[in-house]
């Protein structure tokens, strides 16, 4: 079974028949140590939209003081489409209020407060069914332009190919800020703020974000990808996830890139199709069977900021593929782009609940993590179908949901809704096991 199919239509959403790609990616992420949950159950029946109100208070977490008269912007999404934002100004005690809002269950909100010229986004949230009030407190911080406290706790990559001439690569980063001030970087010539950045290998093309909007939340530069949001103090407070293609024509391909920050852990998978990965910084950790295919796993620890991460693929002329390239595929590898659309925007990040045992910050991707109203692609992961393994998976999912909520990474309404569904699934599986 092919891991994916690259097409010559840049950024085109994949057809529905590519449910297999989702299953492969989810299984790969699980092998990398990412706890994943099954796809969402069918969404509940929609309640009639009503007029709601969102309130909150702006607080400076660095000083512990309330922030008066701050500008507050409310971003809104209808399913996965962003609507025009609303703006207001907090009062002298930092209180703000938005009224006349749609409370439908496919509408999402995210408030952000501007402090010292820097917008600080809050958590994504939606109204509970039947509720007309929603509280969204906002935290701001004193800032710094120095990135000395920024680290990458985890860098994961997956290298795949199902046809000669092109690799598709998925990368995920988790950033931490060890200081007590938010890192805000600098403002570029275009007036956009640039904060944390990652490097891309030479020849990377067809970049597809797994969350956020290119040109707004992230900027593509000559050397890679840079975020525009501040990185607030704490562990795993900012994530990047994206996919891209790299064409090749010879027997080797260099994927080397500099590391801008100290990186605690690197974990990668490479499809075992006859090629080999060479890296002085990584150690071979064995083979992993995923979706009837074999992947080679590589790990590394404690890489220094400024170091070059060496990644070279060799023996590309010896690669064997499970399926031949499609006859309608472009003859030019340079035209290929990784899959995106429905897969990247509605499923992938939502199913990632943890990286290495710590819950992922949902961040900018939240509106795209819900299934579409008509239903999304059903996804499965290894072990699904075995009641015992399903029970264990759900127990782990519930534990990590609790961990994420207690750490303040999940809005209470989202947490309770997801937890109720997972608990219902667990009860049903336990009932079936007792009957059998």
C-alpha positions as CSV (number, residue, x, y, z in Angstrom):
1,X,0.0,0.0,0.0
2,X,1.5,3.3,-1.0
3,X,2.2,5.8,1.7
4,X,0.9,8.8,-0.3
5,X,0.6,10.1,-3.8
6,X,2.2,13.4,-4.9
7,X,0.4,15.3,-7.6
8,X,1.4,18.1,-9.9
9,X,-1.4,20.4,-8.7
10,X,0.3,22.6,-6.1
11,X,-1.7,22.8,-2.8
12,X,-4.6,20.8,-4.2
13,X,-6.7,19.0,-1.6
14,X,-6.4,15.2,-1.9
15,X,-9.4,13.2,-3.1
16,X,-11.4,11.3,-0.6
17,X,-9.8,8.0,-1.6
18,X,-6.6,9.1,0.2
19,X,-7.9,8.0,3.6
20,X,-5.0,5.6,3.5
21,X,-2.6,8.5,3.8
22,X,-4.2,9.6,7.0
23,X,-4.0,6.1,8.5
24,X,-0.4,5.8,7.6
25,X,0.5,9.2,9.1
26,X,-1.3,8.5,12.3
27,X,0.3,5.2,12.7
28,X,3.7,6.7,12.0
29,X,3.1,9.4,14.6
30,X,2.2,6.8,17.1
31,X,5.5,4.9,16.4
32,X,7.4,8.2,17.0
33,X,5.9,8.3,20.5
34,X,2.9,10.5,19.8
35,X,-0.2,9.4,21.6
36,X,-3.1,9.6,19.1
37,X,-6.8,9.2,19.5
38,X,-9.3,7.8,17.0
39,X,-11.1,10.2,14.7
40,X,-13.9,12.2,16.2
41,X,-17.3,10.6,16.4
42,X,-20.1,12.1,14.4
43,X,-20.7,15.7,15.6
44,X,-23.7,16.2,17.8
45,X,-26.8,17.7,16.4
46,X,-26.4,21.4,16.0
47,X,-28.3,23.7,18.3
48,X,-30.1,26.7,16.8
49,X,-27.6,29.6,16.7
50,X,-28.3,32.3,19.3
51,X,-26.7,35.6,20.3
52,X,-24.0,35.0,22.8
53,X,-21.4,37.1,24.7
54,X,-17.7,36.6,25.3
55,X,-16.1,38.2,28.3
56,X,-12.7,38.2,29.8
57,X,-9.9,40.1,31.6
58,X,-6.4,40.9,30.5
59,X,-3.7,40.1,32.9
60,X,0.1,40.5,32.8
61,X,1.5,37.1,33.8
62,X,5.0,38.6,34.3
63,X,4.0,41.2,36.8
64,X,0.7,39.7,38.1
65,X,-1.1,43.0,37.4
66,X,-4.2,43.6,35.4
67,X,-3.8,45.4,32.1
68,X,-6.2,48.3,31.6
69,X,-7.3,49.9,28.3
70,X,-5.7,47.1,26.1
71,X,-6.9,46.6,22.6
72,X,-8.6,43.2,22.2
73,X,-9.4,41.5,19.0
74,X,-11.8,38.6,18.6
75,X,-11.0,36.2,15.7
76,X,-13.8,34.0,14.4
77,X,-14.1,30.9,12.4
78,X,-17.1,29.2,10.8
79,X,-16.0,25.6,10.7
80,X,-12.5,26.1,9.0
81,X,-13.2,29.5,7.3
82,X,-12.0,32.6,9.1
83,X,-14.5,35.5,9.3
84,X,-13.7,39.2,9.8
85,X,-12.5,39.9,13.3
86,X,-14.2,42.1,15.9
87,X,-12.3,44.6,18.1
88,X,-12.9,46.4,21.4
89,X,-11.0,48.0,24.2
90,X,-10.7,46.7,27.7
91,X,-11.7,49.0,30.5
92,X,-9.3,50.4,33.2
93,X,-9.4,47.0,35.0
94,X,-8.7,44.9,32.0
95,X,-12.3,43.7,31.4
96,X,-13.6,43.3,27.9
97,X,-16.9,42.1,26.3
98,X,-18.2,41.1,22.9
99,X,-21.9,40.7,22.3
100,X,-24.2,39.5,19.5
101,X,-22.1,36.4,18.7
102,X,-23.1,33.2,17.0
103,X,-23.2,30.3,19.5
104,X,-23.5,27.5,16.9
105,X,-21.3,24.5,17.4
106,X,-19.4,25.0,14.2
107,X,-18.3,28.5,15.2
108,X,-14.9,29.0,17.0
109,X,-13.4,32.1,18.7
110,X,-10.0,33.2,19.7
111,X,-9.4,36.5,21.5
112,X,-6.0,38.3,21.5
113,X,-4.8,41.3,23.4
114,X,-2.2,43.8,22.2
115,X,0.3,44.8,24.8
116,X,3.3,47.0,24.1
117,X,2.5,46.6,20.4
118,X,2.6,42.8,20.5
119,X,-0.6,40.7,20.0
120,X,-0.9,37.9,22.5
121,X,-3.4,35.2,21.4
122,X,-5.5,33.2,23.9
123,X,-7.0,29.7,23.6
124,X,-9.5,28.6,21.0
125,X,-13.0,28.0,22.3
126,X,-16.7,27.6,21.3
127,X,-20.0,28.0,23.1
128,X,-21.4,25.0,24.9
129,X,-24.8,23.8,23.5
130,X,-27.5,26.0,24.9
131,X,-25.0,28.4,26.5
132,X,-24.9,32.1,25.7
133,X,-21.9,33.2,27.9
134,X,-18.3,32.3,27.3
135,X,-15.3,33.5,29.4
136,X,-11.9,33.9,27.6
137,X,-9.3,35.3,30.0
138,X,-6.2,36.7,28.2
139,X,-2.6,36.6,29.4
140,X,0.1,39.0,28.3
141,X,3.8,39.2,29.2
142,X,6.7,41.5,29.4
143,X,8.7,40.9,26.3
144,X,12.2,40.3,25.1
145,X,13.9,40.3,21.6
146,X,16.6,37.9,22.8
147,X,16.1,34.2,22.0
148,X,18.6,32.8,24.4
149,X,15.8,31.1,26.5
150,X,14.2,29.4,23.4
151,X,14.8,25.7,23.0
152,X,13.3,22.9,20.9
153,X,12.2,20.1,23.2
154,X,11.2,17.7,20.3
155,X,11.9,17.6,16.6
156,X,10.1,14.8,14.8
157,X,10.4,14.0,11.1
158,X,8.9,11.4,8.7
159,X,10.5,10.8,5.2
160,X,8.3,9.0,2.7
161,X,8.2,8.3,-1.0
162,X,6.0,6.2,-3.2
163,X,7.5,7.1,-6.6
164,X,11.0,7.8,-8.0
165,X,12.2,11.4,-8.0
166,X,10.4,12.9,-5.0
167,X,10.4,12.6,-1.2
168,X,7.6,14.0,1.0
169,X,8.7,15.0,4.5
170,X,6.6,15.8,7.5
171,X,8.2,17.7,10.3
172,X,6.9,18.7,13.8
173,X,8.6,21.0,16.3
174,X,7.8,21.8,20.0
175,X,9.3,24.9,21.4
176,X,9.8,25.9,25.0
177,X,10.7,29.3,26.6
178,X,12.8,28.9,29.7
179,X,12.7,32.6,30.6
180,X,10.0,34.7,32.3
181,X,9.3,37.0,29.3
182,X,7.7,36.3,26.0
183,X,10.1,36.1,23.1
184,X,8.8,38.5,20.4
185,X,11.7,38.6,17.9
186,X,11.9,41.6,15.6
187,X,9.8,43.3,12.9
188,X,10.8,42.8,9.3
189,X,10.7,45.4,6.5
190,X,7.2,44.4,5.7
191,X,6.0,45.2,9.2
192,X,5.5,41.6,10.2
193,X,6.9,40.2,13.4
194,X,9.3,37.3,13.1
195,X,9.9,35.0,16.1
196,X,11.1,31.4,16.2
197,X,12.3,29.9,12.9
198,X,13.3,26.5,11.5
199,X,15.4,25.7,8.5
200,X,14.3,23.7,5.5
201,X,16.7,21.6,3.4
202,X,17.8,22.8,0.0
203,X,15.3,22.2,-2.7
204,X,12.2,22.1,-0.4
205,X,9.0,23.1,-2.2
206,X,5.2,22.9,-2.0
207,X,5.2,23.8,1.7
208,X,1.9,22.8,3.3
209,X,1.2,23.9,6.9
210,X,-0.6,21.6,9.3
211,X,-2.0,24.5,11.2
212,X,-2.1,28.3,10.8
213,X,-2.0,30.5,7.7
214,X,1.0,31.0,5.5
215,X,1.7,34.8,5.2
216,X,-0.1,35.5,8.5
217,X,0.8,33.0,11.2
218,X,4.0,31.8,9.5
219,X,6.3,33.3,6.8
220,X,8.3,31.4,4.3
221,X,11.8,32.8,3.9
222,X,14.8,31.8,1.7
223,X,16.2,29.8,4.6
224,X,13.0,28.2,5.9
225,X,9.9,29.0,7.9
226,X,9.4,31.6,10.6
227,X,6.6,32.2,13.0
228,X,4.9,35.6,13.7
229,X,3.5,34.7,17.2
230,X,5.3,35.4,20.5
231,X,6.6,32.4,22.4
232,X,5.4,32.7,25.9
233,X,7.2,31.3,29.0
234,X,6.8,27.6,29.8
235,X,7.4,24.1,28.4
236,X,6.0,23.2,25.0
237,X,4.2,26.5,24.5
238,X,4.5,26.7,20.7
239,X,4.3,24.1,17.9
240,X,5.2,24.0,14.2
241,X,4.0,21.2,11.9
242,X,4.3,21.2,8.2
243,X,4.9,19.0,5.1
244,X,6.9,19.6,1.9
245,X,8.4,17.8,-1.1
246,X,12.1,17.5,-2.1
247,X,12.8,16.3,-5.6
248,X,16.0,14.4,-6.5
249,X,17.7,13.1,-9.6
250,X,20.9,11.4,-8.5
251,X,21.9,8.6,-6.1
252,X,22.2,10.8,-3.0
253,X,20.1,13.7,-1.5
254,X,21.3,16.0,1.2
255,X,18.7,17.2,3.8
256,X,21.2,19.0,6.0
257,X,20.1,22.0,7.8
258,X,21.2,24.3,10.7
259,X,19.6,24.1,14.1
260,X,18.7,27.6,15.3
261,X,18.1,26.5,18.9
262,X,19.3,23.9,21.3
263,X,17.3,20.7,20.5
264,X,16.7,18.2,23.3
265,X,15.3,15.3,21.2
266,X,15.2,14.3,17.6
267,X,13.1,11.3,16.4
268,X,12.7,10.3,12.8
269,X,11.3,7.6,10.6
270,X,12.4,6.9,7.0
271,X,10.5,4.6,4.7
272,X,12.6,1.5,4.1
273,X,12.5,1.3,0.3
274,X,16.2,0.4,-0.3
275,X,17.6,3.9,0.5
276,X,19.8,4.6,3.5
277,X,20.0,7.6,5.9
278,X,23.4,8.7,7.1
279,X,23.8,11.1,10.0
280,X,26.6,11.6,12.5
281,X,24.1,13.2,14.9
282,X,21.5,10.4,15.0
283,X,21.6,6.7,16.0
284,X,19.7,3.9,14.3
285,X,17.0,2.7,16.7
286,X,15.7,-0.2,14.7
287,X,12.9,-1.1,12.3
288,X,9.2,-0.3,12.8
289,X,6.4,-2.0,10.9
290,X,3.6,0.5,10.1
291,X,0.6,-0.2,7.8
292,X,2.3,-3.2,6.1
293,X,5.5,-1.1,5.4
294,X,8.8,-1.0,7.2
295,X,10.3,2.3,8.5
296,X,13.8,2.9,9.9
297,X,13.9,4.9,13.1
298,X,16.6,7.3,14.1
299,X,17.1,9.2,17.3
300,X,19.4,11.9,18.7
301,X,19.6,14.0,21.9
302,X,21.0,17.3,23.1
303,X,22.0,18.9,19.8
304,X,23.5,22.4,20.3
305,X,22.2,25.6,18.8
306,X,24.1,26.6,15.7
307,X,25.0,23.0,14.9
308,X,24.3,21.5,11.5
309,X,22.0,18.5,11.6
310,X,23.5,16.2,9.0
311,X,20.9,14.1,7.1
312,X,21.9,12.4,3.9
313,X,19.9,9.8,1.9
314,X,22.0,7.4,-0.1
315,X,21.4,4.5,-2.6
316,X,18.4,6.3,-4.1
317,X,18.9,4.4,-7.3
318,X,18.2,1.1,-5.4
319,X,14.8,2.1,-4.1
320,X,11.9,-0.1,-4.8
321,X,8.3,1.1,-4.7
322,X,5.1,-0.9,-3.9
323,X,3.2,0.8,-6.7
324,X,4.3,2.4,-9.9
325,X,3.9,6.1,-10.5
326,X,0.5,7.2,-11.9
327,X,0.6,7.6,-15.6
328,X,-1.0,11.1,-15.3
329,X,1.7,12.3,-12.8
330,X,3.9,15.1,-13.9
331,X,7.2,14.1,-15.5
332,X,8.9,16.9,-13.6
333,X,9.6,16.2,-10.0
334,X,9.9,19.9,-9.4
335,X,6.2,20.3,-10.0
336,X,5.2,17.9,-7.2
337,X,3.8,19.0,-3.9
338,X,2.9,17.2,-0.7
339,X,-0.7,16.4,0.1
340,X,-2.6,19.0,2.1
341,X,-6.2,20.2,2.1
342,X,-8.7,18.1,4.1
343,X,-6.0,15.8,5.6
344,X,-3.7,18.5,6.9
345,X,-6.4,20.9,8.0
346,X,-9.0,18.7,9.7
347,X,-7.4,15.6,11.1
348,X,-3.7,15.5,11.7
349,X,-3.0,17.8,14.6
350,X,-6.2,17.2,16.3
351,X,-5.4,13.5,16.6
352,X,-2.0,14.3,18.2
353,X,-2.6,14.6,21.9
354,X,1.0,14.3,23.1
355,X,4.6,14.2,21.9
356,X,6.8,12.1,24.1
357,X,4.2,12.1,26.9
358,X,3.5,15.9,27.1
359,X,0.3,17.3,25.7
360,X,0.6,19.2,22.5
361,X,-0.5,22.9,22.5
362,X,-3.3,23.1,20.1
363,X,-2.4,26.6,19.1
364,X,-3.3,28.1,15.7
365,X,-4.6,24.8,14.2
366,X,-7.7,24.5,16.5
367,X,-10.4,25.6,14.1
368,X,-9.2,23.0,11.6
369,X,-9.1,20.2,14.0
370,X,-12.9,19.5,14.0
371,X,-14.5,17.3,11.4
372,X,-16.4,19.0,8.6
373,X,-20.2,19.1,9.1
374,X,-20.7,16.5,6.4
375,X,-18.2,14.2,8.2
376,X,-14.5,13.7,7.7
377,X,-12.2,10.8,6.8
378,X,-12.4,7.9,9.2
379,X,-9.0,7.2,10.6
380,X,-7.6,4.2,12.3
381,X,-4.4,3.5,14.0
382,X,-2.5,0.3,14.7
383,X,-4.2,-1.9,17.2
384,X,-7.7,-0.4,16.6
385,X,-10.3,-3.2,16.6
386,X,-8.7,-5.1,19.4
387,X,-11.0,-4.3,22.4
388,X,-8.2,-4.7,25.0
389,X,-5.8,-2.4,23.0
390,X,-8.7,0.0,22.4
391,X,-9.4,0.2,26.1
392,X,-5.8,0.8,26.9
393,X,-5.6,3.5,24.2
394,X,-8.7,5.3,25.5
395,X,-7.5,5.2,29.1
396,X,-4.2,6.8,28.0
397,X,-6.1,9.4,25.9
398,X,-8.2,10.3,28.9
399,X,-5.1,10.6,31.2
400,X,-3.4,12.9,28.7
401,X,-6.5,15.0,28.2
402,X,-6.6,15.5,31.9
403,X,-2.9,16.4,31.9
404,X,-3.4,19.0,29.1
405,X,-6.4,20.5,30.8
406,X,-4.6,20.8,34.2
407,X,-1.6,22.4,32.5
408,X,-3.9,25.0,31.0
409,X,-3.5,23.9,27.4
410,X,-7.1,23.1,26.8
411,X,-10.2,25.3,27.1
412,X,-12.6,23.8,29.6
413,X,-15.5,23.5,27.2
414,X,-13.3,21.7,24.7
415,X,-11.8,19.5,27.4
416,X,-15.2,18.4,28.8
417,X,-16.7,17.7,25.4
418,X,-13.8,15.6,24.2
419,X,-13.5,13.8,27.5
420,X,-17.2,12.9,27.5
421,X,-16.9,11.4,24.1
422,X,-13.8,9.4,24.9
423,X,-15.4,8.2,28.2
424,X,-18.5,7.1,26.4
425,X,-16.3,5.1,23.9
426,X,-14.5,3.5,26.9
427,X,-17.7,2.5,28.6
428,X,-19.0,0.9,25.4
429,X,-15.8,-1.1,24.9
430,X,-15.9,-2.3,28.5
431,X,-19.5,-3.3,28.1
432,X,-18.7,-5.3,25.0
433,X,-15.8,-7.0,26.7
434,X,-17.9,-8.0,29.6
435,X,-20.6,-9.5,27.2
436,X,-18.0,-11.5,25.3
